[in-house]
Amino acid sequence: MALKTIFRRAWLDRKIAYNPRQGFKLLIEDNVRDRVLSIEEYRKLLVACPPHLRPIVIMAWETGAREGEILS
């Protein structure tokens, strides 16, 4: 997806004459979330978390970030 954006942006800014990615189909991603914590589950998780992990859990809840995004 990032490469698609780079080529499109370069083409729109007239840095390249054509978009070499144009005509290629993107692969279908399995990008579905399994579930979301309820408010009650979230509160229980915060109470059970060690203090040093609470900011990470709060950030994950507020942003909807996934594990891989948080860990990277």
C-alpha positions in Angstrom: 0.0 0.0 0.0 2.9 2.4 0.7 4.4 1.8 -2.7 1.1 2.6 -4.3 1.0 5.9 -2.5 4.6 6.8 -3.3 4.1 6.1 -7.1 0.8 8.0 -7.1 2.2 11.0 -5.3 5.2 11.1 -7.6 2.9 11.0 -10.6 0.7 13.7 -9.3 3.7 15.9 -8.5 5.0 15.2 -12.1 8.2 13.7 -10.8 7.5 10.6 -13.0 5.8 10.4 -16.4 3.5 7.6 -15.6 2.5 5.5 -12.6 4.2 2.1 -13.0 1.9 0.5 -10.4 -1.2 1.4 -12.5 -2.8 -1.7 -13.9 -1.7 -4.0 -11.1 -4.3 -5.4 -8.7 -3.6 -5.2 -5.0 -3.8 -8.5 -3.1 -6.8 -8.8 -0.8 -5.8 -8.4 2.8 -7.3 -10.2 5.8 -7.6 -7.0 7.8 -10.6 -7.7 10.0 -10.5 -7.3 13.7 -11.6 -10.3 15.8 -13.4 -8.2 18.4 -13.3 -5.1 20.5 -13.2 -5.0 24.3 -16.4 -3.7 26.0 -16.0 -0.8 28.4 -16.3 -3.2 31.3 -13.6 -5.5 30.0 -11.4 -2.4 29.3 -11.8 -1.2 32.9 -11.0 -4.7 34.3 -7.9 -4.8 32.1 -6.7 -1.5 33.4 -7.2 -2.5 37.0 -5.3 -5.8 36.4 -2.4 -4.1 34.5 0.9 -3.3 36.1 1.4 0.5 36.3 4.1 0.5 33.7 1.8 -1.1 31.1 -1.2 1.2 31.7 -0.1 4.0 29.3 0.3 1.4 26.5 -3.1 -0.2 27.1 -4.7 3.3 27.2 -3.0 4.3 24.0 -4.1 1.0 22.3 -7.7 1.5 23.5 -7.8 5.2 22.4 -6.2 4.7 19.0 -7.4 1.3 18.0 -3.8 0.3 17.3 -3.0 -3.3 16.8 -0.4 -5.4 18.6 2.1 -5.2 15.7 1.6 -1.4 15.4 2.2 -0.9 19.2 5.3 -3.2 19.4 7.0 -1.6 16.4 
